[in-house]
């Protein structure tokens, strides 16, 4: 059976252009987008839901500016976890409230032995260090070593932008 590919029409493309930098920060963001595009809020929400389901839009979510919130220490913690444990360990670490993303990456021996990465955020490096220690306790003997690579500057805080 042939799979149908969803192709955004001109109205969908207008919605994408109007929302790609974020929804308005208001109690009724979809109404504001709808009014700007001369649509109904229900149409905007239905079209966005359809694009989300089809994979045209990957996700709709909040992207906080950690620095504006006072969270200025960001450390990519890297872990040398036993290969047979990395999937379960990754789920455990990724579920922690202070880990924004966690993923498995291949080792590059002998130079790079780490296979689990988890971004940890805190108000300062001491707070990040405390959280990394907590992760170490969670991983226990499944992990033989770890390190933290601290961010020195912001490189990117936006997603893909489609030129209009």
C-alpha positions as CSV (number, residue, x, y, z in Angstrom):
1,X,0.0,0.0,0.0
2,X,1.4,3.4,-1.0
3,X,1.9,5.8,1.9
4,X,0.4,9.3,1.5
5,X,2.8,12.2,2.1
6,X,1.3,15.3,3.7
7,X,2.2,18.4,1.9
8,X,1.5,21.7,3.6
9,X,-0.7,24.0,1.6
10,X,-0.3,27.8,1.4
11,X,-2.3,28.3,4.6
12,X,-0.2,25.8,6.5
13,X,2.9,27.6,5.3
14,X,1.6,30.9,6.6
15,X,1.0,29.3,10.0
16,X,4.5,27.9,10.0
17,X,6.0,31.3,9.1
18,X,3.9,33.0,11.8
19,X,4.8,30.5,14.6
20,X,8.3,29.3,13.8
21,X,9.9,31.9,16.2
22,X,7.4,30.9,18.9
23,X,3.8,31.4,19.8
24,X,2.8,34.8,21.3
25,X,3.3,35.0,25.0
26,X,-0.4,35.6,25.9
27,X,-3.3,33.8,27.4
28,X,-4.7,33.2,23.9
29,X,-1.8,32.6,21.6
30,X,-3.7,30.6,18.9
31,X,-6.3,33.4,18.8
32,X,-3.6,36.0,18.1
33,X,-2.0,33.9,15.4
34,X,-5.5,33.3,13.9
35,X,-6.4,37.0,13.9
36,X,-3.1,37.9,12.2
37,X,-3.7,35.3,9.5
38,X,-7.5,36.0,9.2
39,X,-8.3,32.4,10.3
40,X,-10.2,31.0,13.2
41,X,-8.3,29.7,16.3
42,X,-9.9,26.3,15.8
43,X,-8.5,26.2,12.2
44,X,-5.0,27.1,13.4
45,X,-5.0,24.5,16.1
46,X,-6.5,21.8,13.8
47,X,-3.9,22.5,11.1
48,X,-1.0,22.5,13.6
49,X,-2.3,19.2,15.0
50,X,-2.4,17.7,11.5
51,X,1.1,19.0,10.7
52,X,2.4,17.6,14.0
53,X,0.8,14.2,13.4
54,X,2.3,14.1,9.9
55,X,5.8,15.1,11.1
56,X,5.8,18.5,9.3
57,X,6.1,20.0,12.8
58,X,8.3,18.0,15.1
59,X,6.9,19.3,18.4
60,X,5.1,22.2,20.1
61,X,6.7,23.1,23.3
62,X,8.4,25.6,25.5
63,X,12.1,26.4,24.9
64,X,13.1,28.3,28.0
65,X,16.0,30.7,28.0
66,X,17.9,29.3,31.0
67,X,20.1,32.4,31.3
68,X,17.1,34.7,31.7
69,X,15.8,32.3,34.4
70,X,19.1,32.6,36.3
71,X,20.3,29.1,35.3
72,X,23.7,30.1,34.0
73,X,25.8,26.9,34.6
74,X,25.3,24.2,31.9
75,X,27.4,21.1,32.0
76,X,27.3,18.2,29.5
77,X,28.0,15.3,31.8
78,X,29.6,12.4,30.0
79,X,29.6,8.8,31.4
80,X,31.4,5.6,30.7
81,X,28.5,3.2,31.3
82,X,28.7,-0.6,30.7
83,X,27.3,-1.1,27.2
84,X,24.7,-3.6,28.5
85,X,23.4,-1.0,30.9
86,X,23.4,2.1,28.8
87,X,19.8,2.0,27.6
88,X,18.3,1.6,31.1
89,X,20.7,4.0,32.6
90,X,19.9,6.6,30.0
91,X,16.2,6.3,30.7
92,X,16.8,6.8,34.5
93,X,19.1,9.8,34.0
94,X,16.9,11.3,31.3
95,X,13.9,11.3,33.6
96,X,15.7,13.5,36.2
97,X,14.1,17.0,36.3
98,X,17.4,18.8,36.0
99,X,18.6,16.9,32.9
100,X,17.3,18.6,29.8
101,X,18.5,15.9,27.4
102,X,20.2,12.6,27.6
103,X,21.4,10.3,24.9
104,X,23.6,7.4,24.0
105,X,26.6,8.0,21.7
106,X,29.2,5.6,20.4
107,X,32.6,5.4,22.1
108,X,35.7,6.4,20.1
109,X,38.4,4.4,21.8
110,X,41.1,4.9,22.8
111,X,40.5,8.7,22.7
112,X,36.9,8.9,23.9
113,X,35.4,6.3,26.2
114,X,32.2,8.0,27.2
115,X,28.9,6.6,25.8
116,X,26.2,8.3,27.8
117,X,25.7,12.1,27.6
118,X,23.4,14.2,29.9
119,X,23.0,18.0,29.9
120,X,22.7,19.2,33.5
121,X,21.6,22.8,34.4
122,X,22.2,24.8,37.5
123,X,22.5,28.3,38.9
124,X,26.2,27.8,39.2
125,X,28.9,25.2,38.7
126,X,28.6,24.0,42.3
127,X,24.9,23.2,41.8
128,X,25.7,21.3,38.6
129,X,28.5,19.4,40.4
130,X,26.0,18.4,43.1
131,X,23.5,17.1,40.5
132,X,26.3,15.2,38.6
133,X,27.2,13.6,42.0
134,X,23.6,12.5,42.4
135,X,23.7,11.0,38.9
136,X,26.9,9.2,39.8
137,X,25.1,7.7,42.8
138,X,22.2,6.6,40.6
139,X,24.5,4.9,38.1
140,X,26.6,3.3,40.8
141,X,28.9,0.4,39.6
142,X,27.3,0.5,36.1
143,X,29.6,3.5,35.4
144,X,33.4,3.4,35.6
145,X,34.1,7.1,35.1
146,X,32.6,10.5,34.1
147,X,33.4,14.1,33.4
148,X,31.6,17.4,32.9
149,X,32.1,19.7,30.0
150,X,30.9,23.2,30.9
151,X,29.4,25.6,28.4
152,X,31.5,28.7,27.8
153,X,29.0,30.6,25.6
154,X,25.6,30.3,24.0
155,X,25.9,29.0,20.4
156,X,22.3,28.5,19.4
157,X,18.9,29.2,21.0
158,X,16.6,28.7,17.9
159,X,15.3,25.9,15.8
160,X,15.1,25.7,12.0
161,X,13.8,28.9,10.4
162,X,12.1,28.7,7.0
163,X,12.6,31.8,4.8
164,X,9.4,33.3,3.7
